[in-house]
Amino acid sequence: MLSSENFSTSESQNVQSNVNLEEVSVGRKVKHDKFGVGTIVSAVKNGDDMKVTIAFDNMGIKQLMFSMAPLKLI
């Protein structure tokens, strides 16, 4: 379930619009501006977007829409 803590209005645009969603996969490391470094543990295609579940090193598990979150693939 997606919770309101996962989204904020300041996170409404992702700079990753040029990222090929084929690169978003389980096991891939990402960096989020607020939550830090994490590992994708689930990735489900949702239309032109991807719903990802990420286990962040210091912030626990979060579910985010890839296009809405400030994520960088690392």
Contact map, one row per residue, 1 for C-alpha under 8 A:
11100000000000000000000000000000000000000000000000000000000000100000000000
11110100000000000000000000000000000000000000000000000000000000110000000000
11111110000000000000000000000000000000000000000000000000000000100000000000
01111111000000000000000000000000000000000000000000000000000000000000000000
00111111000000000000000000000000000000000000000000000000000000000000000000
01111111000000000000000000000000000000000000000000000000000001110000000000
00111111101100000000000000000000000000000000000000000000000000010001100000
00011111111100000000000000000000000000000000000000000000000000000000000000
00000011111100000000000000000000000000000000000000000000000000000000000000
00000001111110000000000000000000000000000000000000000000000000000000000000
00000011111111000000000000000000000000000000000000000000000000000001110000
00000011111111000000000000000000000000000000000000000000000000000001100000
00000000011111100000000000000000000000000000000000000000000000000011110000
00000000001111111000000000000000000000000000000000000000000000000111111000
00000000000011111100000000000000000000000000000000000000000000000000011000
00000000000001111110000000000000000000000000000000000000000000000010011100
00000000000001111110000000000000000000000000000000000000000000000010000000
00000000000000111111000000000000000000000000000000000000000000000000000000
00000000000000011111101000000000000000000000000000000000000000000000000000
00000000000000000111111100000000000000000000000000000000000000000000000000
00000000000000000011111100000000000000000000000011000000000000000000000000
00000000000000000001111110000000000000000000000000000000000000000000000000
00000000000000000011111110000000000000000000000000000000000000000000000000
00000000000000000001111111010000000000000010000000000000000000000000000010
00000000000000000000011111110000000000010110000000000000000000000000000000
00000000000000000000000111110000000000111110000000000000000000000000000000
00000000000000000000000011111000000000111000000000000000000000000000000000
00000000000000000000000111111100000000110000000000000000000000000000000011
00000000000000000000000000111110000011110000000000000000000000000000000011
00000000000000000000000000011111000011110000000000000000000000000000001111
00000000000000000000000000001111101111000000000000000000000000000000001111
00000000000000000000000000000111111111000000000000000000000000000000111100
00000000000000000000000000000011111100000000000000000000000000000000011000
00000000000000000000000000000001111100000000000000000000000000000000000000
00000000000000000000000000000011111110000000000000000001011000000000000000
00000000000000000000000000000011111111000000000000000001111000000000000000
00000000000000000000000000001111001111100000000000000001100000000000000000
00000000000000000000000000001111000111110000000000000111100000000000000000
00000000000000000000000001111100000011111000000000000111000000000000000000
00000000000000000000000011111100000001111110000000011110000000000000000000
00000000000000000000000001100000000000111110000000011110000000000000000000
00000000000000000000000011000000000000011111000000011100000000000000000000
00000000000000000000000111000000000000011111100001111000000000000000000000
00000000000000000000000000000000000000000111110001110000000000000000000000
00000000000000000000000000000000000000000011111111100000000000000000000000
00000000000000000000000000000000000000000001111111100000000000000000000000
00000000000000000000000000000000000000000000111111000000000000000000000000
00000000000000000000000000000000000000000000111111000000000000000000000000
00000000000000000000100000000000000000000000111111100000000000001110000000
00000000000000000000100000000000000000000011111111110000000000001110000000
00000000000000000000000000000000000000000011110011111000000000111100000000
00000000000000000000000000000000000000011111000001111100000000111100000000
00000000000000000000000000000000000000011110000000111110000011110000000000
00000000000000000000000000000000000001111100000000011111000011110000000000
00000000000000000000000000000000000001111000000000001111101111000000000000
00000000000000000000000000000000001111100000000000000111111111000000000000
00000000000000000000000000000000000111000000000000000011111100000000000000
00000000000000000000000000000000001100000000000000000001111100000000000000
00000000000000000000000000000000001100000000000000000011111110000000000000
00000000000000000000000000000000000000000000000000000011111111000000000000
00000000000000000000000000000000000000000000000000001111001111100000000000
00000100000000000000000000000000000000000000000000001111000111110000000000
11100100000000000000000000000000000000000000000000111100000011111000000000
01000110000000000000000000000000000000000000000000111100000001111101100000
00000000000000000000000000000000000000000000000011110000000000111111100000
00000000000001000000000000000000000000000000000011110000000000011111101000
00000000000011011000000000000000000000000000000011000000000000001111110000
00000010001111000000000000000000000000000000000000000000000000011111110000
00000010001111000000000000000001000000000000000000000000000000011111111000
00000000001011110000000000000001100000000000000000000000000000000011111100
00000000000001110000000000000111100000000000000000000000000000000100111110
00000000000000010000000000000111000000000000000000000000000000000000011111
00000000000000000000000100011110000000000000000000000000000000000000001111
00000000000000000000000000011110000000000000000000000000000000000000000111
